[in-house]
Amino acid sequence: MSDSNLVNTNNDYKYLQELISDEVKDIILTVNYVSICGTLSVFGLVANVMNVVVFLRMGLNDAVNVSLMGLSVADVFSMIFLLLESACFNPMFQNIGLPFALMEVQFIVGGWPHICFTRTVSWITAFITFERCICIALPLKVKSIITATRTKCFVVMAFLIVAGSAAPEFYVNQFVWKFYPEKNRSLIGLHFVEDRDKFEKVTFPLNNVIMQYLAFSVVLVCTIILVVKLNEKTKWRSVSARGDNTNTISNKDRKVIKMVSFVSAAFIVSYLPSSILFMAMAIKRDFHPSGYFNIFHVTWSFAFVLEAVNSTITIIIYYQLSSKYKKMFLATFLCRKIDSEK
């Protein structure tokens, strides 16, 4: 019985490895990581640095500005490490005789740091959605509940907790000198500690599945509450208000609904694939660089592309849907005077 299971496992392994050949894998990784992620990470890095500058100029006395700046900072570092990972997958760097195996080293040097900051993005996004939900549900108490100081504390804690949750991965995945027969030389590569399986059975699902899906749940639940409450208020105001004010208030409510819906939808679409892949890694231990190498890297390359898109388009969302951000952006980068009439 055990021999039969072993044969089936080996057959599954060979099938999955042959499903994506090395040639196809190299093409997909070059397109996704080098071309798409490389380009998007540069644009995303520049865009989020601009976001940080704008929010700093707008002031950090407002809780929303604090959380949005924290989100931009997380995106900045996320794009830096994605750019580093893009360089590791570049064939030019792989063929210049570097003393380490780029495909293995990038997993810890680029991949996991990038994931840490994208997870921070998830938690700050959840907090922003929660804050706006409180703003609609308890408008008279929101300023006493969500203050700028408390928001700063949450943002800092989000960075620290996520970094701490990822620390075990840097313990079980270590760098050592390894001999590579195909290159006939020793290189610095990835080595897994002996107790990796026992260690990751607990830490991996907790840190990479539960925490990630909890952030998703907060975003989804709070967004649903927010949209329902705003729709209720819009209908009530449309009936009770008079004259031109009806359209004005209704338009403002619809604008908030549109912004929150777009932000949450972009977040969910962009981060759902990586959440699914983490679940797959927790369930199937061979779904790892040491196992289904080709499948692992190809699927993650598509997930990283979507995450890069999400980090890049935030500047467009802010510019189009926030008049204060737009005015400060134009004043900062195009030297336009801020209109203080309104």
Secondary structure, 3 states (H helix, E strand, C coil): CHHHHHHHHHHHHHHHHHHCCHHHHHHHHHHHHHHHHHHHHHHHHHHHHHHHHHHHHHCCCCHHHHHHHHHHHHHHHHHHHHHHHHHHCCHHHHCCCCCECHHHHHHHHHHHHHHHHHHHHHHHHHHHHHHHHHHHHCCCCHHHHCCHHHHHHHHHHHHHHHHHHHHHHHHHEEEEEEEECCCCEEEEEEEECCCHHHHHHHHHHHHHHHHHHHHHHHHHHHHHHHHHHHHHHHHHHHHHCCCCHHHHHHHHHHHHHHHHHHHHHHHHHHHHHHHHHHHHHHHCCCCCCCCCHHHHHHHHHHHHHHHHHHHHHHHHHHHHHCHHHHHHHHHHHCCCCCCCCC
